[in-house]
Structure formats: C-alpha cells, structure tokens
Amino acid sequence: MSFGNNSNGPKRSDSEGHRSSPEQYSSFKVQGKRYCVNALSVQEIVRAMPITPLPLAPAHIHGLLNLRGQIVTAIGVRELFALTPEEVTEKMNVVCNMQGTGVSLLVDEIDDVVEFSADALEAVPDSVSPRIRSFLAGVFKTPGEIYCVIDLTKVMDFLNSDKAQIA
Amino acid sequence: MDERTIEAKIRVGELCARLTRSFLQAENQELWPDHALCDSMLRDLHNLKGLCMAIGATKESDLIHGMESLLEETRKKSTFSDETSEKLLKGIDTLTEFSESGLLTGSSPETVSEFQAPLTGQDGKVSAAAQPVTAEHSSSRGSALGRPQEGSSKDSENFLRVQVSLLDHLMGLVSELVLIRNQLHQFSATNDDTEFLAMSQRLDVVSGGLQTEVMRMRMQPVSTVTLRLQRLVRDLGKELGKHVELHLEGNETEIDKTIIETIREPLTHVVRNALDHGIEPPEERAQSGKPQRARLVVKTYQEGGQVIVEIQDDGRGIDTSRVAKKALEGGLISSDRLSRMTTKEILSLIFLPGFSTAEKVTDVSGRGMGMDVVKSNIEQIGGVVDVSSTLGRGTNITLRIPLTLAIVPALIVHCRGLRYAIPQLKIVELVRLDSEDEAQKIQCEMLEGGPVLRLRGRLLPLLSLRAILHPEGNERLTSKDVQGSIVILRNDGHDFALAVDEVNDSIDIVVKPFVSFLKSLRIFSGATILGDGTLALILDLAGLCEHCAMDTSARTTESQSESMLGETDANQRQRLARGTNPEFLLCGIGERDVAAIPLPQVFRLEVFERKDVELTARTPVARYREGLLPLILLSKALHLSTDFQDEETIETLLSANQLDVIVTERHGRFFGIVVSHIADIIHTSSKVNELVRPNAGALGTLLEGSNVYTVVNVAAIVDTWMRDVLGEEPPMVSEHTKRALARILLVEDSNFFRKYTTSVLQASHFEVLAVSGAREALEHLRQEPENSFDAVLTDIDMPGMTGFELAKELRASDAWYKQTPIIALTSLVSQRDRLMAKAAGIDEHIEKVNLDKIPALLADVLGRLWQGIKGGAA
C-alpha cells in the first residue's frame, strides 16, 4: 500500500514552469474529487490510525498522530476546504513534510501516483470554490480527469494565519 | 580550516578567557608587582603566541609579543595601571574575535601597531630598557614553560572534544530509550514471568543511569556564562562612572549546555540593567550613606529540579510608584487595573514589552527592551523570573531555570478519556474532594459566581479541566460539577486548583514541542508520547490561566478580603501582621466622594431596609444580632465637629429605602457606619498621607493611581460619637487588643524588664514570647512558621547583638519576618537614635519610662502600623 517517497529532498515551488521533465504527484480523492500533491513533499502514506484530539483547536485540526515517535498533526482536508462533512469512517493519511514539520492530510481514498510535467499546469477553473482555489497551485488535465494540485506552502500559510485560529 | 587549526583556535579562546580573568585580577591587586600572577599571565601569553605561530597567524603572534613586553614593563611599576589593562584587554578582544572568526589570520593592524608604539615609538631609552628585561626574563619564562605544557598534555589525555550535535543526537536516542523503558514498564505490570521482570528491572536501572550520565555529559558549569560578566561589569562600570564589585557565587553549578546558551543573554540584560538603573553613581551612594563601591552578587545554586540564579544589587531599588506611573503613561495598563494591583504585581510590570523607567535612553539599556526579553527567554525554557526590590536598598532578580529541557517529570491526569501531562514543578499538592474524614474535608464553594476551593483556611480559584477543554454544554461550572481529584498548581507565584477526572502516575516525559501553527493553542505547551504509544498533551499553566481570563492574583486578593469580612479567620491575623500592604474598603460618601476605610476595622458589611431602622432616644439604630446597632452617617461624622444627630441626619437615615452599613467593632460594641454605597476593596502599597487631612474624622489621604481617597479614622469617629451622643469617655485601650490579636516576640536582655514587660503585656491579653538576646530571637523567627509573630518588640542596647543589628538582619532577609513590624523599647530617644533606628528598619519606638503604659502604647502603635501608617513615635 505504501508507496511512500521517504526523501525529504529539496522543496520545489510548483511555479517552476519552464522545466519540461515530468514530475510525480501523489493523487487522492476527497468527496469524489481528485487532488494531488507533489510526491517529493510526501513523506509516506498510512492507513487511518488513532488520533489524539486537540481540544479547543480549530475544526480542521483533527489532532495528533504518533508516527513511530514522530508527532504529526492531522489536518482534515474536508474541513480545510469547507466541504459539507459526510460520514466517512476510514480516512487515509497523506503525511507531508511541510517546511520541516510533519503534517498529515486526511483524505478519503488514495489514488495513483501520476506524472505531469510542470508546464502542463493550467489555471484553476472558475467552477472551483474560492475557498478551495486559495489552496491550489493549478490543475492538470487528462482526457478523463482533472487533478487539482494542492500548494502545500499555501496550506501552511493558511494554518499559520490568524484566519485559521478561529475554530 | 583543518581540524588542527580549529582546535588551536578553541584553545586560543580558552586562554583569552583565562587571561581576561587574570588581567582583571591584576587590576584590582593592591600590591604590585605580583610576580606569581605576572608569571602565570606571561606563561599564558607565551602559550598563546605559540599557538598562533603554529597555525601561521603571524599578525596575532606579533600582537601577543607586544602584549608580553607591555606586561613585562609593569613588573617595574608599583601599580598595574588602568591604561595598561585597557590595552591588554583590547589585545585580548582582538584575539578572542580571531578565535571566534572563521579566518586563518584576522587581526587588525592598528591593534598590533598600538602595542609596538611603546616599544619603538618612544625614545631609545624605553626600548633599550625593554631589551634586557626580555632577555633576563627569558630564563624564568623557560622554567615556567615546563609546567603548563605538562598540564596541557595531561588535559588532552583526559578530555575529549565532542561536537554538541553529537550529544544532542545521543540525548535524543536516550529520550527514546526512556520511552521504551516506560512502555516496557507498563507491559511488565501485566506480566508474571520472573525472568522477564528481572530483565526489565535491570533495563530500568541501566537506562536510568544512562539518562543521568548523558545529561551530565551535557552539563557545563555556569561559570562559562558568569565569568564573562566580570568583564561586562568592569567595562560598563567604567563607562557609566560607577564603582561596582561583582561577587560570583556557585560558579561550579552545572546546567545543561542548551540552557546555558539561553540564559546568557537574559543574564547579561539583567546585569546591564542593574548597573545602569539599579546602582547609583558614587556621589548619590555617598549621600544615602552607602559605601561608594556597589555590590553586585550573582549567586547560582541548585534547588529541587531547578537552577536558581539570583542577581542582587544594593542600588536604589525599584520605585513602584514610578513604575506604575510609567506603565500608565505608556498605556500599558489601565488605572482601574492598576488600583487593584499588589506591590509585587506592580513590580512585575517591568517585564511588560515596551516598558522602561530610564529617564534617558542610554547605550546600555533604557530602550524599553530588555526585561521583557529576559522574561520571554526564560519562560521559553520553562523557567520563571521573579523580582523583588526594596526602595533604597536594592533589587533582587531571581531566574528559576529547569536543569534540563529534554526530559521533564510530569503528572499524568485524565479528562474525558484523554490524558494530559502537568509539569511536576508546577504542582503544589494533590487533594481529593470526596474525602471520608470530615475534619479533612475540603470544601468547594461559590464566590462571585465562580467556584473556589477552601483548603486549610485558604480560598483558591477552582478550575475544571473538563469545562475548560470541552466548553460545549457546560455553561457554568457549579460546585456540584467538581468532584474527584484536584491538583493544586502554582503559576507565577499564585496558587489555583484544577479539577480533573483522575490522577495517574508521575513519569518522566520527553517534551515534543508543537508545530508553529499550533502554538496559538496556548493552553498546551507540546505533546509527549506515553509508554503505550499514545499521546498526552502537556498543559501550559500560564496559557491555561490566560485562557480562563483568570487573574489569579486578583481573585485571591478578593477572596481573602471576603473571608476577612466574615468571621475572624486565621488568615486575618496573618494579613494584619503583614501590615505593609494594607487593604481598604472603598465606599461612597455623599454624591461623589469616595472614602477608604482600613479593612481591619471592618467587621461586616450589612444592608438594612427601612423597616429595620428605628429611632431610640433620638438615636437611629438598626436591629442587629439580637441587639441594636447605633447608626452613624459617615458623610456627617467625617467632620466630627457638627452635631452627629441633627434633624437632617435622622431624616436621611430614617427615610432611605436601603442603607449600606459597615459594621465596625470598638470597645467591645458594634457600630454601624452608614455610607451611600460600597464600591470596592483595594489592596495597595501606597502609604496614607497624614499631612493632608480633609476632615477631622480622617486619618489622611490615600493616593492610589489617579484617585485620591479620604481615609476614615473609624476609631476617632466612634470615640467622638460616644462622647457626644452617649456622653461616655471611651476606654483607653481599644478592645480589639484584648483578644490576644497580636503575638509579640519580646527581646530584652535585662531579666527584670523582660519579666515585668511580659507580665504587663500578658495582662493585656497579648501573647508574648520573651527571649534574652537578639541571636535567640533570630533563632525563633527562623524556626517558627510564617507570620507567627505580629511584631518584634526589642531593646536596643544588648550585649552581643544590638536591637539595631537585629532589625537590620530582619530587614535584609528574604523570609516572612522581613515585613514584620519592629518596635524599639528604649529608655531615651534622641533624634540621632531615631534616625539610626529608622535606617536599621525599626518602625516605631516605645519609651521604657512607664512600663504599665506599654500595652496601650503597643496597641496604638500596632493599630497604626497595620493601617500602613508609619512615622511618629508613640
């Protein structure tokens, strides 16, 4: 199951558009929609595990995970994107390394690792809500699918901002 | 740079540090030349030169050569001049910089040439004179060289240079091992296999030992930081024109390397502040009768799991009124808040960001940065900063620092199935609410809408972890909600109670700090992994108090006053004895004016309705406790001269729908003082100004923040009322002293006077412990529990230790008796004696002439002291 890329290699900004060599993206589904993040920032992917809740934290912070001694903060993508909560029992953890800290994105379902070249990145369509758009770098289109690329820097900026503190 | 160079440079740094110390020592040497010291300095310089030459730092070795010659010169002189030491220290600065820089050679040519100047630049005589000296000395230098070389080779055999990062990594591994041990521990509890148990036991011992040793490896003597202060104090003292003697105590105390690094800056700040603000210029010191040379003590010691660093100066101290004024001006605090603050709280205002009392901004400090940095730096590593100060006598700043950061003992508590860790250092005690034993029973009560815990006569604000962490549902905490275990915690010197579902073990936890975006959750300081692999959040008490918007200090103050208004309490006596920080009840008189009544004189607060009030023999009275309570209208009575019961007054009292009455007790009877409303209770350090007495019935005025209050002389009002209305002469000794309110420590060397005074005092219901000397008195004070004496009554002329010395000793201490009123029992009081006594810290005098009058005088004096009014003899 785990196709984790353990390298904590140099972070790349998604806007590095002139490189044409394809890069890998880990994709996953949240409420039926496909999203992906650059595989280089993904530390590993693990099944749902016990979460220690953080009382008084904002709703998108589900709590803390003990990942073999590393404490990782679990972020609910659903709450982050302000999607209507739906009962989903098992969630997958996409553990990302954001600016040196471990953060897990809680998603519904893990999809494939896909390859895109950065210059194929297109603007986010208008149909996507402004809230979600604020976390995206752009979209990749394949004949049958649209992959929304999550910009982890934007996520981190949001988490650190005052807006995120209002529970 | 190769490894050899790095090592050489480290050694250069070490030698520079040692030479700095030697130069400073030489500077303070009375007798010069001190050949032994000179030899050791030359030896160090020579080694230093050798090191520099070995790594090809030729400019540096030239510089050192110049320094050697300069030092050699001083042998012929009778003093080690300031100029010389200045030059040498400058050389050392260059070398230190070099040792810390990444460059191979980096000395500034100016410094080198400066050293060559005295040798070559002057006329031939000097250089000619210098020549033979160097030659003559070369032999002695040669002999001196052997020893240190031996020493250093021995050093290198016994010591190993290890990179800090390696130790950090090792510490991390040990931390993990501790976790595994805890896990195993938990598992072994459910296992009966004896072999396994024995192994786990051994692992326990070994890992414990490993943990201690690794921690010790990271330990460094605090001298690595404090010795640098010597230089700082010297240079700053020169710059500011102040003479300061620095005493370092406990330099050998060891602290974790990372903590040493974090206290370096705060400590420097505090010392700078002490020099700049605290210590006065020599002229000012001379005027106030202090030795010109100021004393700055930096004392380090271990206590419990903490390292305490105390920085004491004997400077001017912190003027709380100025602090308060500055804080108000700077808009850092509201006047309303300020009026409720205690002296200690006002003192701690200096830690607010942007606070500075310096009149002018200097290079040294005063830019409004510093103390807040000190506080935040120390708090970041889980430490505490405390400040205490006596105006005119000096300031004492205490840094309490944990021994190590990585592993902290903590108590695990439960709340709704989740576990939380509370750092053990913050825990005062654990209590259970549902105790079977009635006598031990701890009560939970409601006060001002919030629950409080009554614990052995103290009222503590009570918080419930459940209500804090899960605010949904529970709108308001009631006393019924709180049950089970209660943890008494201390934050910032204030105690409060926290109700939890269950209390678990105390274990060593490894603190894992939160990621940046969780830092806003101030009630947690991080998380830790427990033995079973689950996580526990670590509670941050400062954040917790902040979250609950709980001003622990204010609440405690108010709850104490609440208990004072009720029946007499053990607290009351203690609070009375403290005396220096009196509390006042604020109440309205007339339309606008507000008067202050010393709280000790308030027996109860009552509200009477119109039907309770009647007229008996032209005197308005209220039914009260199966008797009649005479009512005195404060707005009238304050003037004393007017008729107490004119038509208007009676009309006012009888027609009001509701009367706010302060019940006071005097001469064994109750009196009701009618005010227009009861406003507040304040706790103030301001003194009552007796010179400004707006009315005859006033003791004086009280300036608190921006408000001025008339302080009511309840005794005078009641006594005048008795004379005027009842036509009775009030008894001489006020009744309240008859209830053995005060316990007195009597110090008197003469057998006769001791016995006689004791019997007289006892006859007047004072509790007396009589001792025959000052030393014995000190013994008693140290051994007895806090506030066990309300006053010290002492003779002045005594063999061994005089009363003055005793007073000084008490005032200089940090114990509870620092504040205890001291009353001198003297045969003759001259003006000079008075001044001396005042300087020693004696509050009042009672003349020995008529011993039978002592109780009355003492009662009077104590009454005034308890109201915070000093000065003037009995």
Interface residues (C-beta under 8 A of the other chain):
Chain A: P50 T52 P53 L54 P55 L56 A57 I61 L64 N66 G69 I71 T73 T101 G102 V103 M156 L159 N160 A164 Q165
Chain B: E176 L179 L418 L469 H470 P471 K512 V515 S516 F517 L518 S520 L521 I523 F524 A527 I529 G533 T534 L535 A536 L537 H547
